[in-house]
Amino acid sequence: FRVVLRSALILMLFVLMPMGVLGWLTFGDGINAIIINNIVGSAVVDVLKIALCVGILFTYPLQIAPVMHAVDKMLHGSFARHVLIHDLG
């Protein structure tokens, strides 16, 4: 798992870092940090904003599920046993 995670993060670094640098070199400091606010208002921009909100709304449960699972294990007492047996044993 560590190899896959490290590889994915390195790949993201090599893809996203040049995009950010090129964007900054192209547009300079005169842009808003929220990229979608830099686009001139139109119906397409409104649709993009709605799609972004819906995407964030539906990915939130995917992000919070592992946290809730860990908290549930901690509250029900099996977390310490799990760590001792699987992670340290």
C-alpha positions as a Python dict, from the first residue, in 0.01 Angstrom:
ca = {
    (1, 'F'): (0, 0, 0),
    (2, 'R'): (282, 240, 83),
    (3, 'V'): (438, 197, -260),
    (4, 'V'): (108, 272, -435),
    (5, 'L'): (37, 573, -213),
    (6, 'R'): (387, 714, -255),
    (7, 'S'): (373, 660, -632),
    (8, 'A'): (34, 831, -658),
    (9, 'L'): (154, 1131, -456),
    (10, 'I'): (471, 1166, -662),
    (11, 'L'): (269, 1143, -984),
    (12, 'M'): (31, 1412, -856),
    (13, 'L'): (328, 1632, -766),
    (14, 'F'): (475, 1605, -1116),
    (15, 'V'): (139, 1676, -1280),
    (16, 'L'): (-4, 1946, -1053),
    (17, 'M'): (311, 2144, -972),
    (18, 'P'): (391, 2236, -1335),
    (19, 'M'): (24, 2322, -1394),
    (20, 'G'): (27, 2560, -1098),
    (21, 'V'): (357, 2720, -1196),
    (22, 'L'): (247, 2762, -1559),
    (23, 'G'): (-84, 2909, -1448),
    (24, 'W'): (92, 3157, -1221),
    (25, 'L'): (342, 3251, -1493),
    (26, 'T'): (57, 3301, -1739),
    (27, 'F'): (-189, 3495, -1525),
    (28, 'G'): (28, 3639, -1245),
    (29, 'D'): (-101, 3759, -911),
    (30, 'G'): (-421, 3909, -1052),
    (31, 'I'): (-627, 3592, -1015),
    (32, 'N'): (-857, 3471, -742),
    (33, 'A'): (-752, 3167, -539),
    (34, 'I'): (-1088, 3004, -617),
    (35, 'I'): (-1033, 2926, -983),
    (36, 'I'): (-1397, 2915, -1084),
    (37, 'N'): (-1443, 3276, -968),
    (38, 'N'): (-1196, 3391, -1236),
    (39, 'I'): (-1429, 3288, -1517),
    (40, 'V'): (-1661, 3559, -1647),
    (41, 'G'): (-2020, 3487, -1541),
    (42, 'S'): (-2245, 3296, -1780),
    (43, 'A'): (-2484, 3004, -1778),
    (44, 'V'): (-2193, 2762, -1825),
    (45, 'V'): (-2019, 2902, -1516),
    (46, 'D'): (-2338, 2863, -1314),
    (47, 'V'): (-2368, 2499, -1425),
    (48, 'L'): (-2002, 2440, -1332),
    (49, 'K'): (-2056, 2590, -987),
    (50, 'I'): (-2363, 2371, -928),
    (51, 'A'): (-2173, 2062, -1048),
    (52, 'L'): (-1885, 2146, -814),
    (53, 'C'): (-2123, 2182, -519),
    (54, 'V'): (-2293, 1852, -599),
    (55, 'G'): (-1955, 1680, -636),
    (56, 'I'): (-1837, 1809, -299),
    (57, 'L'): (-2168, 1714, -139),
    (58, 'F'): (-2146, 1353, -258),
    (59, 'T'): (-1774, 1303, -182),
    (60, 'Y'): (-1805, 1421, 179),
    (61, 'P'): (-1945, 1087, 302),
    (62, 'L'): (-1656, 906, 131),
    (63, 'Q'): (-1407, 1124, 316),
    (64, 'I'): (-1573, 1103, 657),
    (65, 'A'): (-1649, 727, 654),
    (66, 'P'): (-1296, 611, 757),
    (67, 'V'): (-1290, 866, 1039),
    (68, 'M'): (-1626, 752, 1169),
    (69, 'H'): (-1514, 389, 1148),
    (70, 'A'): (-1201, 465, 1354),
    (71, 'V'): (-1398, 664, 1613),
    (72, 'D'): (-1651, 382, 1637),
    (73, 'K'): (-1372, 133, 1705),
    (74, 'M'): (-1222, 364, 1968),
    (75, 'L'): (-1553, 415, 2147),
    (76, 'H'): (-1641, 47, 2155),
    (77, 'G'): (-1306, -61, 2299),
    (78, 'S'): (-1184, -278, 2016),
    (79, 'F'): (-946, -13, 1881),
    (80, 'A'): (-666, -74, 2133),
    (81, 'R'): (-691, -451, 2090),
    (82, 'H'): (-685, -408, 1712),
    (83, 'V'): (-372, -192, 1729),
    (84, 'L'): (-196, -431, 1967),
    (85, 'I'): (-277, -741, 1765),
    (86, 'H'): (-251, -619, 1406),
    (87, 'D'): (-19, -319, 1411),
    (88, 'L'): (224, -404, 1691),
    (89, 'G'): (199, -781, 1697),
}
